[in-house]
Amino acid sequence: MTKTRWLIIGAVSSLLLVAVIAVLLWPSSETADPCAGSRCTSIAAGEPIFLGSLLSDDATSGIDSLTSSELAIDYLDGRFDGIAGRLLDHPISLISENDDCTPEGGRLGAERLLEEEKLLGVIGTTCSSSALDEADALMTARKTLIVSPSNSAPSLTDAERHQRYYFRTALNDLLQGEVAAEFAYNKINGRKAAVMFSPSAYSSQLGDAFGNRFRLRGGIVASRTDIEAKGGVSAAVKAAERKKADVVFVPVQMSSKPSCADVVEAVRSSRALRSARIIVSEACQDRTFLEALGKRADGVYASGPDAGDTADDPFYRSEYLPAFKRSAGAPPAGVFDTNAFDAVNLIFGAVRQAAQRQPGGGLLIDREKLRSALLDVKGYSGLSGTLDCSTTGDCAQGGRIAIYEAPNWPVSRPGAEPVFSQSKSIAELLTGP
């Protein structure tokens, strides 16, 4: 055998030896741990699946959302019978905290919920300011889903600011701002708008969304006033009077201080604004507003999700609504209860898709797969509408926004007809003029 052949054989043998050693040292797919670190959660047989709620216990929307969350757990067995159902043969443990509708409340509530290391998902927050850069960031850092039924501030799902584990079933306020502006300019002939807002993420951003779309139509934002700044509501009213506003837009919550009712009362008391039309947002479309103002509420317009499709849904009418009344003692007082029911069921669906059954009845849940399961949601037929979850967290890609005129609001008169309704999508607003 020649020297050259010996060299070739030696080189090949060396390569084969290296390959064999590499195979022996490299972990096989059967032995590698796909759940290294905090990515996966193991749930033992009989152990509960932990979910959290981070909802305001003062705001109507938070109270309604908690009731609906409990109803979703009840309905896991396909019946509203007052008995909690089971998910993948495991009970559900719902841990509740208050978001206080403030950034600090969102942060503290999220920290308390995360003391439970096996927490998989959270329903909340009620208010956008409680989530923005607070609860959404904390939950994402711990790979814990957070799905809000009522957050609507556009920045929460802005591509530059969105947190990966944050989703919402509520409509983006880009939609509400557009429809409210269309109604103000083209339906009631408003030309000078006064925007009276609070400094929260929800209120200020919805005020901006309305103002931007109103200007696009040729309207003038005559005044834009923070009702919590120096001078308060009185200063906001005086600014609107000086500018001779013919439309007043009030994107303020009933739980705020001053509340939406306080602002409307002050506008109603102004002689100079007697003929101005008042439009409030869905956070004010609340039975407590109508009760607080009585006859002085008549004629106030409220924007928000069109309740018509939901009211006509057989499941909503014959099963969900009676169960809600039994549980709460009254029908929903606000407009986000169905969004909460859908939010909980989206998390349930994600758990079903991501969970791996273990010998003996346990579960192994990959948290990244939970997030991926929500991103797989397309064409989901929810009580609040059709849901398609995007990578930036919006699950309601569009919907119908309605304008109702008090006292004919659906929160007090089920089946109330809107005076104006328009369907819009996020995509058309982001790409259109």
N, C-alpha and C positions, 0 to 999 in steps of 0.2 A: 504494500500500500504506500502511495506516495505521501510525501510530507504535506502537500497541499490538501489531500483528502483528509488526513488526520486533523489538520487545522479546521476544516469545515465541520467535521463531526464534533470536534470539541466545542465549537461555537454554538452549534445547534443544541448540544446537550446542556450547555450553560443557560441558554434561553429557556429551554423546557424546565430546567430546575427553578429558575426565577419565576416562571409562570405558575408552577405547582405551589411554590411557597406563597405567592400572592393570593392564590385561591384559598389556601388554608388559613391565611391570616385575615382575609377580607370577610366581614360578617355576612352570612347569607341573609336572604330576604325573610327567612323564617326566624332567625335569631335577632336581627336588628330591631331595635326598639323604635317604632314610628312615633311613639308618644314621649320621647325624651323631653325633659324640662317640664314646663307648665302647660304644654299644648293639650294634653288629654286629661280627662277626669274619669276615675273609676267609681262606679256605683255598685255597692254590694247587693246581693239578693235581699229584698225586703227594705232596703234603704230608700228614703224618698229622693225624688228629683227636686232639687232646690231652685225655685224661681223667686224673683223679687219684684216688688212694686215700689216705685219712687214717684209718688203722686201727692199733690197738694190735698190736705184734709180740710182746707178752707174753701177752695174754689169748687164751684159746681162741677166743672169738667173733671177734676180730680176725683171727686166723690163718685160721680157716675162711672168713671173709668175703673175704679176699684170694684164697684158692684159688677160691672161687665166682666172683669177679669175672673172674679169668683164664679160667675155664671159659666164662663168658658171651661173652668175646671170641673164644674158640676156636669157639663154636657159631654165630657170625655166618654161617658158610657152611652151617649146618644139620647139621653133623657134629662130634662130639667126636673129632677126629683128631690133636690136639696141634699143629695148625697154626692160627695166628691168622687169623681171618676179616677181611673188609673191610667197611666201612660206607660206602655210596654211592660205592664204588670207591676209598675211601681207607683206608689202614692205621690202626690204633689205636695210639697211644703212651700207655701207662699209667705215670704217674709216681707213685711210692709214698713216702709219709711216715708217720712214727709219731705217733699222737696222744697216746701215753704215758698215756692215761686221766686226764689232768689238764687244768685250764683253760689253764695255760701251754703244755702240749704241744699242745693244740688250736690255740692262737693261733700258736705258732711254726711248726707244721706247715702251717697254712693260709698263712702268709706265704711260706713256701718254695715251696709249690705255685703261688702266684699270681705268682711270678717268671716263670712261663710265661704271657705275655700272651694267648695263644690258648687257654688252658685253658677248656673249655666246661662241664665238670661234674666232681663229686667224689663218690666213694663213701665215706661216713663221716659222722660219726665212729663209733668203736666205743662210747665212753662218753658219756653225756649231758653230763657236766661239761665235756668237751672241746669240745662244740658250743655250749652255752648262753652267749650273749653273747660268744662268742669266734669259733670257726670259722664259725658261722652268720652272724654280723654281718659278718665280713670278706668272706665269699663273696657275701653280698647286696650289699655296697657295690661289688663288682666285677661284679655281674650274672652270677654264676656259680652254676649249680645245685649244691646239695649234698643228696644223698639218703642217709639213714642206714639201714642194715639192722638196727641194734640199739639205737639211742637209744629210750628209752621214758618218760623223765621227762615228766609232763603239762605242765610249764611251757613246753616247747619248742614246743608247738602251741597254747598259750593265746592267745586273740585279742589280748590286750593286750601280749604279749611276742614273738609269732612274727615271725621274719625272712622276708621275701617269697620268697627263693630257697631256703628250707629246706623239705625234705620228708622223710618217713620211711616205710618199709615195715613197720617193727616195730609191734607193737600198743602202744597207749597204756596206761600202767600204771594208769590208772583202772580198766581192765578186770581186770587181774590182782589189784589190791587188792580189788575187789568179790568175785571168785570165791574168793580165798583166805579172805576174811572169812566168806563163806557156808559154806565147808567147815569152818572153825575153829569157828564158832558152832553150826551146825545139823547137821553130820555127825559131828564128834568131841566135841561138847558142851563146847567151851571157853567159859569165862566170864571168866577173867582172863588177859589177854595181856601178855606182855613183848615189846617191840619193841627189837631190838638192831640199830643201823644205823651206817653210816659217814657222814661229813659230805658226801659227794658228792651232786650233784643227783639222780642216779638213786636212791641208797639212801635218802636222807632223804625224798624225795617218795613213793617206793613205800611206805615205812614209814607215812607220813601217810595215804596212800590206804587202806591196810589198816586202820589205826586208826580212821579216820572211818567206814568201812563196818561195822567190828566194833561200834562204839558204837551205830550206827543200829539194830542188831539187839538191843541191850540188854546187850552185853558191856562190860567195863571194861578200858581200857588201863592196867594196873597200873603199868607202868614203861616209859619210853621213854628209851633210853640210847645215847649216842654212844660207840662202842667205841674211838674214837681220842682221846677226852677223858681228863682226869686219872683214873687208875685203870684205864683200858682195859677189856679184856674181863672182868677180874676184878670190877671195879666193876659192870659190867652184869649179871653173874651174881648178885652179892650183892643187887642191887636186885630182881631177879626172885625170889630166895629170900625176901627180906623180905616181898614182896607176895603170896607163895604163888601165883605164876603157874602156870596149867595148860596154857598154850599159849605157845610162844616163836616169834616170827616173825623171821627173819633175812634181810633183803633186802640181802645183801652179796655182792660178787663174789669169785671165786676168786683174781683177780689183785690184790685189795686187801691191804693190810698193816695189821692182821691180816686174814687171809683168812676166807672163809666156813667153811672146814674148821677153822680155829683156834677160831672162835666155837662151832661145834657140838661140837668136842672138849671145850671148857671146860664147856658145858652138860651134856654126857654125864657129865662127871666130878663133877658136883654131886649129892650124895646127896639134897638137898632137892628137886631138880628131876628126880629119877629117873623119876617118872610123867608129867612134862610132855611134851606132844607138840611136836615141832619141825617147823616149816614153813620151807623155804628158797625163794628165788625162782629164776627161770629163769637168772640169772647164776651160780648155784651148781649148776644142773643140768648137770653137767660130769663127764666120765670121770675127770678128775684128782681130783675130790672123793671119788669112790668108791674110787679107788686109795689116796688119802691116809689114809682112815679105815678101810678094810677092813670087817670085821664090825661095827664101831662105827657105820657108816653105816646099817645095817639099821633099818628103821622110820622113817627120816627122810623126810618128805613134801617133794616139790618141785613148785612150781607153774610154769606156763609154757604156751606154745602146745600145743594138742593135736596130737600127731604122727600121729594116725591117718589123716586125710585125705591127707596128703602121702605116707605110707608106701604107701597104696593106689594112688597115681597111677602109671599105666603108664610114663610118661616118666621120672618120678623113679626108679622101681624098675629099669627095664631100660636106661636110657641115662645119666641124670645121676649116680646113685649109683656105678655102675661107673667112670665117668669121674673122679669125685671121688677114689675109692680109688686109681686109677692115678696121679693127680696128687699126692695127699698121702701116699700109702702107707698110708692108714687111712681109715675112714669119718669123717664129721664128729664132732668131740668135743663140740660144743655144739648150740645150737638155732637159730642165726641164719643158717646157710649159705644156705638157700633164699631168705631175705629179701634177701641180697646179690645172688643171681642175678637176682631180680626187679628190684632197684634199678638194676642196670646196664642191664637190658633196657628199663626205663622211660626212661632217658636216651637209649638208642639210638633208641627210638621218637620221642622229642621231637626229636632231631636230624633224623630222616627227615622229620618234619612241618614243621619250621621252615626247613630248608635250601633255598636257591634255587640251582639249578645254573647255573654261569656258562660262557660260551664257553671251550672248551679243557679242560674237566674240573674247573674250580675250584668252590668253594662259597662262598656268602655266607649267613651265619647270623645272624639277628636274635635277640639274647639274650632280649628280652622275649617273642618268639614261642616260644622254648624253654620258658619258664615257663608260658606259656599252653597249650602242648601238654601239659604235665603236668596242668594243671587240666582238660583235656579227657578225662583217663583216667577212664573209667567202665566198671565191669564187666569189668575186665582179669582174665583167668584166669591167675594166677601160681602158681608152685610153693608159695608161702607162703599162698596163699588168694586170694580175690577182692579186687581193689584199686579204690578210687574216691578219687581225690585231691581233698582239700578246699582251700579258700583258706588255711586255717591250717596246711596241711602234712601232715595225717594222710591217708595213702593206704589204711591198713587201718582202715576205719570200724567194724569189729567182728570178732569171731572167737570161736573156742572155746578156752577156757582149761581145762587139765586139771591134776589133781593126781595125781602118781605116788608110789608108796611104794618106797623103796630096799629091796633092790637092783634092783627091777624098774623101772628108768628106761630110756627108749628110747635114750639116748645109749650105753648099754652092752648093752641087750637090744632090738634092733630088733623092733618089733611088740608091745612091752610095752603092756598094757592099763592105763588109768588107774583109780584107785579113785573118782574123781569127775571130772565134766566138765560144763561149762556154757557156753552161747553167750550173749554179751552184745555190745551195741553202745554206742558212745560216746554216741549221741543219747539212749538210754534212761537212761543214768546222769546225764547233764546235766539231763534234764527230770524224772526220777523222784525219789522220796524219798531 
